[in-house]
Amino acid sequence: MHTRAKRVRRQFRAMGTWCSYEYVSNQNQRLDDATLELEIKRLEAKFSRFLTESFVGQVNLAAGTNKWIPIDDETIHLLSVADSLHQVSDRCFDITSVPLQNLWAKSHSLPDKSSIGIAMALTCQSKILRNESAIQLPVKGMSIDLGSIVKEYATDRLTDIFISHGVIAACINMGGDIRVFGGERMPQSWAIGVQDPWNQNGLIYDLMLENGAIATSGTYERFNEINGRRHGHIINARTGMPSRYWESITVVAPNCLTAGGVATLACLLEKDAIDFLENQCSWYFAISSEKQIFKRYTSRLVK
């Protein structure tokens, strides 16, 4: 590494979670840290469904009004990613499953079939109307949520900014969605630990990664406990039920959008997840709700 290299660390809160980045650059490198955090805030302001003035907020407010909301190239890219996940999962992944998400997140008892049926009637990604310049939700009560891919996209965007500024190496962590590069140019690769699903302060394994991304999906962090059982935030749009088979699935891929997408789809596939993971990636670590471990990896388990 260059003798004039400097190491910078930052932590901030965005997109409802703690975020951080660490990078190594030359002393004469001019990279304004505010630029990085402003980019994250820009994406949150644009794609958060909890902000009525955001793009997503405007789409949801206009549902059933025949009003078209303009879209740009960046939005088209994210919607195309969502379409691919919808198709590959045979409609289990669905960005219009907001009514189902709300139903399961707010219930203090198991929702009845009637409530699930009402929410499922408003869940259908294929009903979204879209052309080259605008989008529309045709039914009042429909909503979209891009939260399952925006954090991963934001992680990849920060990576692009670092690389464009000639940064030597960096590690970006957006609430557990992690992207690294340049590990081969450092004394040692980036060390990444993944949380033990049953111990908030513990790690179940770690790995050294030079370049790539790692993402984890499952029920261990975001869930609603009903009758003593966890019901996670990942909803299967075909059944209307939360995914419960996997406590966590961690995947390594070239970028965060891919890693997050594969991990989420694997959770939705439940018992068929391992065959899917074997075909999709060379590194995964999966823990079932029964504490069975399935893996393909070369890293060291944390003792």
Contacts in CASP RR format, 6 or more apart in sequence:
PFRMAT RR
TARGET T0000
AUTHOR 0000-0000-0000
METHOD contacts of the structure
MODEL  1
MHTRAKRVRRQFRAMGTWCSYEYVSNQNQRLDDATLELEIKRLEAKFSRF
LTESFVGQVNLAAGTNKWIPIDDETIHLLSVADSLHQVSDRCFDITSVPL
QNLWAKSHSLPDKSSIGIAMALTCQSKILRNESAIQLPVKGMSIDLGSIV
KEYATDRLTDIFISHGVIAACINMGGDIRVFGGERMPQSWAIGVQDPWNQ
NGLIYDLMLENGAIATSGTYERFNEINGRRHGHIINARTGMPSRYWESIT
VVAPNCLTAGGVATLACLLEKDAIDFLENQCSWYFAISSEKQIFKRYTSR
LVK
1 24 0 8 1.000
1 168 0 8 1.000
1 185 0 8 1.000
1 186 0 8 1.000
1 187 0 8 1.000
2 26 0 8 1.000
2 168 0 8 1.000
4 26 0 8 1.000
4 27 0 8 1.000
4 28 0 8 1.000
5 24 0 8 1.000
5 25 0 8 1.000
5 26 0 8 1.000
5 27 0 8 1.000
5 168 0 8 1.000
6 24 0 8 1.000
6 25 0 8 1.000
6 26 0 8 1.000
6 27 0 8 1.000
6 29 0 8 1.000
7 22 0 8 1.000
7 23 0 8 1.000
7 24 0 8 1.000
8 22 0 8 1.000
8 23 0 8 1.000
8 24 0 8 1.000
8 25 0 8 1.000
8 33 0 8 1.000
9 20 0 8 1.000
9 21 0 8 1.000
9 22 0 8 1.000
10 20 0 8 1.000
10 21 0 8 1.000
10 22 0 8 1.000
10 33 0 8 1.000
10 36 0 8 1.000
10 37 0 8 1.000
11 18 0 8 1.000
11 19 0 8 1.000
11 20 0 8 1.000
12 18 0 8 1.000
12 19 0 8 1.000
12 20 0 8 1.000
12 37 0 8 1.000
12 40 0 8 1.000
13 19 0 8 1.000
14 37 0 8 1.000
14 40 0 8 1.000
14 41 0 8 1.000
14 44 0 8 1.000
14 174 0 8 1.000
15 40 0 8 1.000
15 43 0 8 1.000
15 44 0 8 1.000
15 48 0 8 1.000
15 150 0 8 1.000
15 151 0 8 1.000
15 154 0 8 1.000
15 174 0 8 1.000
15 175 0 8 1.000
17 151 0 8 1.000
17 174 0 8 1.000
17 175 0 8 1.000
17 176 0 8 1.000
18 175 0 8 1.000
19 40 0 8 1.000
19 173 0 8 1.000
19 174 0 8 1.000
19 175 0 8 1.000
20 172 0 8 1.000
20 173 0 8 1.000
21 36 0 8 1.000
21 158 0 8 1.000
21 170 0 8 1.000
21 171 0 8 1.000
21 172 0 8 1.000
21 173 0 8 1.000
22 170 0 8 1.000
22 171 0 8 1.000
23 31 0 8 1.000
23 162 0 8 1.000
23 167 0 8 1.000
23 168 0 8 1.000
23 169 0 8 1.000
23 170 0 8 1.000
23 171 0 8 1.000
24 167 0 8 1.000
24 168 0 8 1.000
24 169 0 8 1.000
24 170 0 8 1.000
24 185 0 8 1.000
24 186 0 8 1.000
25 31 0 8 1.000
25 165 0 8 1.000
25 166 0 8 1.000
25 167 0 8 1.000
25 168 0 8 1.000
26 168 0 8 1.000
29 165 0 8 1.000
29 166 0 8 1.000
29 167 0 8 1.000
30 165 0 8 1.000
31 162 0 8 1.000
31 165 0 8 1.000
31 167 0 8 1.000
35 161 0 8 1.000
36 158 0 8 1.000
36 161 0 8 1.000
39 154 0 8 1.000
39 157 0 8 1.000
39 158 0 8 1.000
39 161 0 8 1.000
40 154 0 8 1.000
40 158 0 8 1.000
40 174 0 8 1.000
43 150 0 8 1.000
43 153 0 8 1.000
43 154 0 8 1.000
43 157 0 8 1.000
44 51 0 8 1.000
44 150 0 8 1.000
44 154 0 8 1.000
45 51 0 8 1.000
45 53 0 8 1.000
45 54 0 8 1.000
46 54 0 8 1.000
46 55 0 8 1.000
46 56 0 8 1.000
46 75 0 8 1.000
47 54 0 8 1.000
47 55 0 8 1.000
47 56 0 8 1.000
47 78 0 8 1.000
47 146 0 8 1.000
47 147 0 8 1.000
47 150 0 8 1.000
48 54 0 8 1.000
48 56 0 8 1.000
48 57 0 8 1.000
48 147 0 8 1.000
48 150 0 8 1.000
49 56 0 8 1.000
49 57 0 8 1.000
49 60 0 8 1.000
49 98 0 8 1.000
49 143 0 8 1.000
49 144 0 8 1.000
49 145 0 8 1.000
49 146 0 8 1.000
49 147 0 8 1.000
51 57 0 8 1.000
52 58 0 8 1.000
52 61 0 8 1.000
55 69 0 8 1.000
55 71 0 8 1.000
55 75 0 8 1.000
56 144 0 8 1.000
56 145 0 8 1.000
56 146 0 8 1.000
58 69 0 8 1.000
59 69 0 8 1.000
59 135 0 8 1.000
59 136 0 8 1.000
59 137 0 8 1.000
59 144 0 8 1.000
60 98 0 8 1.000
60 137 0 8 1.000
60 142 0 8 1.000
60 143 0 8 1.000
60 144 0 8 1.000
62 69 0 8 1.000
62 136 0 8 1.000
62 137 0 8 1.000
63 137 0 8 1.000
63 138 0 8 1.000
63 139 0 8 1.000
63 140 0 8 1.000
63 141 0 8 1.000
63 142 0 8 1.000
63 143 0 8 1.000
64 136 0 8 1.000
64 137 0 8 1.000
64 138 0 8 1.000
64 139 0 8 1.000
64 140 0 8 1.000
64 141 0 8 1.000
64 142 0 8 1.000
65 140 0 8 1.000
66 136 0 8 1.000
66 138 0 8 1.000
67 136 0 8 1.000
68 134 0 8 1.000
68 135 0 8 1.000
68 136 0 8 1.000
69 134 0 8 1.000
69 135 0 8 1.000
69 136 0 8 1.000
70 133 0 8 1.000
70 134 0 8 1.000
71 79 0 8 1.000
71 130 0 8 1.000
71 133 0 8 1.000
71 134 0 8 1.000
71 135 0 8 1.000
75 135 0 8 1.000
76 132 0 8 1.000
78 146 0 8 1.000
78 149 0 8 1.000
78 150 0 8 1.000
78 153 0 8 1.000
79 130 0 8 1.000
79 135 0 8 1.000
81 149 0 8 1.000
81 153 0 8 1.000
81 257 0 8 1.000
82 93 0 8 1.000
82 95 0 8 1.000
82 125 0 8 1.000
82 146 0 8 1.000
82 149 0 8 1.000
83 125 0 8 1.000
85 93 0 8 1.000
85 149 0 8 1.000
85 261 0 8 1.000
85 264 0 8 1.000
85 265 0 8 1.000
86 93 0 8 1.000
86 94 0 8 1.000
86 95 0 8 1.000
86 125 0 8 1.000
86 126 0 8 1.000
88 265 0 8 1.000
89 265 0 8 1.000
89 268 0 8 1.000
89 269 0 8 1.000
90 238 0 8 1.000
91 125 0 8 1.000
91 126 0 8 1.000
91 237 0 8 1.000
91 238 0 8 1.000
92 236 0 8 1.000
92 237 0 8 1.000
92 238 0 8 1.000
92 265 0 8 1.000
92 268 0 8 1.000
92 269 0 8 1.000
93 148 0 8 1.000
93 237 0 8 1.000
93 264 0 8 1.000
93 265 0 8 1.000
93 268 0 8 1.000
94 123 0 8 1.000
94 124 0 8 1.000
94 125 0 8 1.000
94 237 0 8 1.000
95 125 0 8 1.000
95 144 0 8 1.000
95 145 0 8 1.000
95 146 0 8 1.000
95 148 0 8 1.000
96 122 0 8 1.000
96 123 0 8 1.000
96 124 0 8 1.000
96 125 0 8 1.000
96 127 0 8 1.000
96 128 0 8 1.000
96 137 0 8 1.000
96 142 0 8 1.000
96 143 0 8 1.000
96 144 0 8 1.000
96 145 0 8 1.000
96 237 0 8 1.000
97 123 0 8 1.000
97 145 0 8 1.000
97 235 0 8 1.000
97 237 0 8 1.000
97 240 0 8 1.000
98 123 0 8 1.000
98 143 0 8 1.000
98 144 0 8 1.000
98 145 0 8 1.000
99 118 0 8 1.000
99 119 0 8 1.000
99 120 0 8 1.000
99 122 0 8 1.000
99 123 0 8 1.000
99 141 0 8 1.000
99 143 0 8 1.000
100 116 0 8 1.000
100 119 0 8 1.000
100 120 0 8 1.000
100 123 0 8 1.000
100 235 0 8 1.000
100 237 0 8 1.000
100 240 0 8 1.000
101 145 0 8 1.000
101 233 0 8 1.000
101 235 0 8 1.000
102 119 0 8 1.000
103 111 0 8 1.000
103 115 0 8 1.000
103 116 0 8 1.000
103 119 0 8 1.000
104 111 0 8 1.000
104 224 0 8 1.000
104 231 0 8 1.000
104 232 0 8 1.000
104 233 0 8 1.000
104 235 0 8 1.000
104 242 0 8 1.000
105 224 0 8 1.000
105 233 0 8 1.000
106 224 0 8 1.000
107 224 0 8 1.000
107 226 0 8 1.000
108 226 0 8 1.000
109 226 0 8 1.000
109 227 0 8 1.000
110 226 0 8 1.000
110 227 0 8 1.000
116 240 0 8 1.000
116 241 0 8 1.000
117 240 0 8 1.000
119 240 0 8 1.000
120 237 0 8 1.000
120 240 0 8 1.000
122 139 0 8 1.000
122 141 0 8 1.000
122 142 0 8 1.000
122 143 0 8 1.000
123 237 0 8 1.000
123 240 0 8 1.000
124 142 0 8 1.000
125 237 0 8 1.000
127 137 0 8 1.000
127 138 0 8 1.000
127 139 0 8 1.000
127 142 0 8 1.000
128 135 0 8 1.000
128 136 0 8 1.000
128 137 0 8 1.000
128 144 0 8 1.000
129 135 0 8 1.000
129 136 0 8 1.000
129 137 0 8 1.000
129 138 0 8 1.000
130 136 0 8 1.000
137 143 0 8 1.000
137 144 0 8 1.000
148 261 0 8 1.000
148 264 0 8 1.000
149 257 0 8 1.000
149 260 0 8 1.000
149 261 0 8 1.000
151 174 0 8 1.000
151 175 0 8 1.000
151 177 0 8 1.000
151 256 0 8 1.000
152 174 0 8 1.000
152 177 0 8 1.000
152 213 0 8 1.000
152 215 0 8 1.000
152 255 0 8 1.000
152 256 0 8 1.000
152 257 0 8 1.000
152 259 0 8 1.000
152 260 0 8 1.000
152 261 0 8 1.000
153 256 0 8 1.000
153 257 0 8 1.000
154 174 0 8 1.000
155 172 0 8 1.000
155 173 0 8 1.000
155 174 0 8 1.000
155 177 0 8 1.000
155 178 0 8 1.000
155 179 0 8 1.000
155 213 0 8 1.000
155 256 0 8 1.000
156 179 0 8 1.000
156 213 0 8 1.000
156 255 0 8 1.000
156 256 0 8 1.000
156 257 0 8 1.000
158 170 0 8 1.000
158 172 0 8 1.000
158 174 0 8 1.000
158 179 0 8 1.000
159 170 0 8 1.000
159 172 0 8 1.000
159 179 0 8 1.000
159 181 0 8 1.000
159 255 0 8 1.000
162 170 0 8 1.000
162 172 0 8 1.000
162 181 0 8 1.000
163 181 0 8 1.000
168 182 0 8 1.000
168 185 0 8 1.000
168 186 0 8 1.000
169 180 0 8 1.000
169 181 0 8 1.000
169 182 0 8 1.000
169 183 0 8 1.000
169 185 0 8 1.000
169 186 0 8 1.000
169 190 0 8 1.000
170 180 0 8 1.000
170 181 0 8 1.000
170 182 0 8 1.000
171 178 0 8 1.000
171 179 0 8 1.000
171 180 0 8 1.000
171 190 0 8 1.000
171 192 0 8 1.000
172 178 0 8 1.000
172 179 0 8 1.000
172 180 0 8 1.000
174 256 0 8 1.000
176 215 0 8 1.000
176 216 0 8 1.000
177 213 0 8 1.000
177 214 0 8 1.000
177 215 0 8 1.000
177 256 0 8 1.000
177 259 0 8 1.000
177 260 0 8 1.000
178 192 0 8 1.000
178 213 0 8 1.000
178 214 0 8 1.000
178 215 0 8 1.000
178 256 0 8 1.000
179 212 0 8 1.000
179 213 0 8 1.000
179 255 0 8 1.000
179 256 0 8 1.000
180 190 0 8 1.000
180 192 0 8 1.000
180 209 0 8 1.000
180 210 0 8 1.000
180 211 0 8 1.000
180 212 0 8 1.000
180 213 0 8 1.000
181 210 0 8 1.000
181 211 0 8 1.000
181 212 0 8 1.000
182 210 0 8 1.000
182 211 0 8 1.000
183 189 0 8 1.000
183 190 0 8 1.000
183 209 0 8 1.000
183 210 0 8 1.000
183 211 0 8 1.000
184 210 0 8 1.000
184 211 0 8 1.000
188 208 0 8 1.000
189 208 0 8 1.000
189 209 0 8 1.000
189 210 0 8 1.000
190 208 0 8 1.000
190 209 0 8 1.000
190 210 0 8 1.000
191 206 0 8 1.000
191 207 0 8 1.000
191 208 0 8 1.000
192 206 0 8 1.000
192 207 0 8 1.000
192 208 0 8 1.000
192 209 0 8 1.000
192 214 0 8 1.000
193 203 0 8 1.000
193 205 0 8 1.000
193 206 0 8 1.000
193 207 0 8 1.000
193 302 0 8 1.000
194 203 0 8 1.000
194 204 0 8 1.000
194 205 0 8 1.000
194 206 0 8 1.000
194 207 0 8 1.000
194 214 0 8 1.000
194 216 0 8 1.000
194 248 0 8 1.000
194 250 0 8 1.000
194 285 0 8 1.000
195 202 0 8 1.000
195 203 0 8 1.000
195 204 0 8 1.000
195 216 0 8 1.000
195 220 0 8 1.000
195 221 0 8 1.000
195 248 0 8 1.000
196 202 0 8 1.000
196 203 0 8 1.000
196 204 0 8 1.000
197 204 0 8 1.000
197 218 0 8 1.000
197 220 0 8 1.000
197 247 0 8 1.000
197 248 0 8 1.000
197 287 0 8 1.000
198 220 0 8 1.000
198 247 0 8 1.000
202 302 0 8 1.000
203 302 0 8 1.000
204 285 0 8 1.000
204 287 0 8 1.000
204 301 0 8 1.000
204 302 0 8 1.000
205 285 0 8 1.000
205 297 0 8 1.000
205 299 0 8 1.000
205 300 0 8 1.000
205 301 0 8 1.000
205 302 0 8 1.000
206 299 0 8 1.000
206 300 0 8 1.000
206 302 0 8 1.000
207 214 0 8 1.000
207 252 0 8 1.000
207 297 0 8 1.000
207 299 0 8 1.000
207 300 0 8 1.000
208 299 0 8 1.000
209 252 0 8 1.000
212 252 0 8 1.000
212 253 0 8 1.000
212 254 0 8 1.000
212 255 0 8 1.000
213 252 0 8 1.000
213 253 0 8 1.000
213 254 0 8 1.000
213 255 0 8 1.000
213 256 0 8 1.000
213 258 0 8 1.000
213 259 0 8 1.000
213 260 0 8 1.000
214 250 0 8 1.000
214 251 0 8 1.000
214 252 0 8 1.000
214 253 0 8 1.000
214 259 0 8 1.000
215 250 0 8 1.000
215 251 0 8 1.000
215 253 0 8 1.000
215 256 0 8 1.000
215 259 0 8 1.000
215 260 0 8 1.000
215 261 0 8 1.000
215 262 0 8 1.000
215 263 0 8 1.000
216 248 0 8 1.000
216 249 0 8 1.000
216 250 0 8 1.000
216 251 0 8 1.000
216 263 0 8 1.000
217 234 0 8 1.000
217 246 0 8 1.000
217 248 0 8 1.000
217 249 0 8 1.000
217 260 0 8 1.000
217 261 0 8 1.000
217 263 0 8 1.000
217 264 0 8 1.000
217 266 0 8 1.000
217 267 0 8 1.000
218 232 0 8 1.000
218 234 0 8 1.000
218 243 0 8 1.000
218 246 0 8 1.000
218 247 0 8 1.000
218 248 0 8 1.000
218 249 0 8 1.000
218 263 0 8 1.000
218 267 0 8 1.000
219 230 0 8 1.000
219 231 0 8 1.000
219 232 0 8 1.000
219 233 0 8 1.000
219 234 0 8 1.000
219 242 0 8 1.000
219 243 0 8 1.000
219 244 0 8 1.000
219 246 0 8 1.000
219 247 0 8 1.000
219 248 0 8 1.000
219 289 0 8 1.000
220 247 0 8 1.000
220 248 0 8 1.000
222 232 0 8 1.000
222 233 0 8 1.000
223 230 0 8 1.000
223 231 0 8 1.000
223 232 0 8 1.000
223 233 0 8 1.000
223 242 0 8 1.000
224 230 0 8 1.000
224 231 0 8 1.000
224 232 0 8 1.000
225 231 0 8 1.000
229 244 0 8 1.000
230 244 0 8 1.000
230 289 0 8 1.000
231 242 0 8 1.000
231 244 0 8 1.000
232 242 0 8 1.000
232 243 0 8 1.000
232 244 0 8 1.000
233 242 0 8 1.000
234 242 0 8 1.000
234 243 0 8 1.000
234 264 0 8 1.000
234 267 0 8 1.000
234 268 0 8 1.000
235 241 0 8 1.000
235 242 0 8 1.000
235 243 0 8 1.000
236 242 0 8 1.000
236 243 0 8 1.000
236 268 0 8 1.000
243 267 0 8 1.000
243 268 0 8 1.000
243 270 0 8 1.000
244 289 0 8 1.000
245 267 0 8 1.000
245 270 0 8 1.000
245 271 0 8 1.000
245 273 0 8 1.000
245 288 0 8 1.000
245 289 0 8 1.000
246 266 0 8 1.000
246 267 0 8 1.000
246 270 0 8 1.000
246 273 0 8 1.000
246 286 0 8 1.000
246 287 0 8 1.000
246 288 0 8 1.000
246 289 0 8 1.000
247 287 0 8 1.000
247 288 0 8 1.000
247 289 0 8 1.000
247 291 0 8 1.000
248 286 0 8 1.000
248 287 0 8 1.000
249 263 0 8 1.000
249 266 0 8 1.000
249 267 0 8 1.000
249 273 0 8 1.000
249 277 0 8 1.000
249 284 0 8 1.000
249 285 0 8 1.000
249 286 0 8 1.000
249 287 0 8 1.000
250 263 0 8 1.000
250 284 0 8 1.000
250 285 0 8 1.000
250 286 0 8 1.000
251 259 0 8 1.000
251 260 0 8 1.000
251 262 0 8 1.000
251 263 0 8 1.000
251 266 0 8 1.000
251 277 0 8 1.000
251 280 0 8 1.000
251 281 0 8 1.000
251 283 0 8 1.000
251 284 0 8 1.000
252 259 0 8 1.000
252 281 0 8 1.000
252 282 0 8 1.000
252 283 0 8 1.000
252 284 0 8 1.000
252 297 0 8 1.000
253 259 0 8 1.000
253 260 0 8 1.000
253 262 0 8 1.000
253 281 0 8 1.000
262 277 0 8 1.000
262 280 0 8 1.000
262 281 0 8 1.000
265 276 0 8 1.000
266 273 0 8 1.000
266 276 0 8 1.000
266 277 0 8 1.000
266 280 0 8 1.000
266 284 0 8 1.000
266 286 0 8 1.000
267 273 0 8 1.000
269 276 0 8 1.000
273 286 0 8 1.000
274 286 0 8 1.000
274 294 0 8 1.000
277 284 0 8 1.000
277 286 0 8 1.000
277 294 0 8 1.000
277 296 0 8 1.000
278 296 0 8 1.000
281 296 0 8 1.000
282 296 0 8 1.000
283 296 0 8 1.000
283 297 0 8 1.000
283 298 0 8 1.000
284 294 0 8 1.000
284 295 0 8 1.000
284 296 0 8 1.000
284 297 0 8 1.000
285 293 0 8 1.000
285 294 0 8 1.000
285 295 0 8 1.000
285 297 0 8 1.000
286 293 0 8 1.000
286 294 0 8 1.000
286 295 0 8 1.000
287 293 0 8 1.000
287 294 0 8 1.000
288 294 0 8 1.000
END
